[in-house]
Amino acid sequence: MRKMKIFVVVCAVFFSLLNANKLDGQESASLNVLNIIVILDTSDRTTHPNQIRRDIEIVRGIVTEFEKVVRGHINNSVNLEYKDSLAVVVPEQPSVPPIPWAIMEKLTIEDPGEHRSLEGSSGIFTDLEKQIQVLLDEMPKLYKFVEQHEQPGSDIWSWFKYEAEDYFSSDHQNLIICLSDGYLYFDRNIEGRRLPGTYMQVRKLRDDPNWQQRIHDSEGLSSIGKDFSPFNVKFLMGEITLQDDSSGIPYQQDFDIIKEYWGTWLNSMGIQHIDFRRRLSLQRIKSFISGEDGP
């Protein structure tokens, strides 16, 4: 009888550990499902030589790495499906027409589900390739529209406050890749009508030895009053282009100021995994999407 009780206890412990490992595996697998959000800053940074071409090539690189992940998930799926998603978003600019919906609606990639064009593996892969090609074909059209209008400044602050949460998923690893010069600026007349804390004031801080403290005390970006930590968001900003002084020499200290501005603000909304790059390489994109850069 005593041996029987011991056997029952051992079995209970075994199955408990087995279920725990299964749940851990499910949680780990869930975090490997990607939701990638590409934020395009379409302000006057797009007038820099070759910047539009670089943006388009970077988006192509992001989509290529995303496709690798999706194909792996499809091949390991019993039902030949995937839950990963990718969306390109463009924060609006004050007093400028938004990007036409006819373009924006084509800048997403996700499993079409019951709307697949064909059954089986040929259907899911065909639809994936079609969505990728449509997205890449729309990118030059998007920038052509941007070039036809004034570019007073990309309102990324308002995008995070009013739109970001609609793009996040608690069932995914949310990755934000922001292509921006790093300066959250607007034309002077627009800044005069905006609330303090909804744009940066890098110029005021360049020659101030206490610039870091001022960002934390009074000059920083205003909190949007939201906590995105449950969404496990990782943030990568690339293509940070420093402004030049009157001699054509970049303000090198601007890079640290920009990182402090964005880092403090993103931390306030629960985003802790943050990285900033002057130039965004394909290798950095690959490691960011694959998760090789750590937690």
ABEGO torsion letter per residue (X at the ends): XAAAAAAAAAAAAAAAAAAAAAAAAAAAAAAABBBBBBBBBABAAAABBGAAAAAAAAAAAAAAAAAAAAAAAAAABAAGBBABBBBBBBBBBBGBBBBBAAAAAAABBBBAEAABABBEAAAAAAAAAAAAAAAAAAAAAAAAAAAABBBAEBBAAAAAAAAAAAABBAABBBBBBBBBAGBBBBBAAAAAABBBGABBBAAAAAABAAAAAAAAAAABBBBAGBBAAAAGBBBBBBGBBBBBBAAGBBBAAAAAAAAAAAAAAAAAAGBABBBBBABBBAAAAAAAAAGAAEX
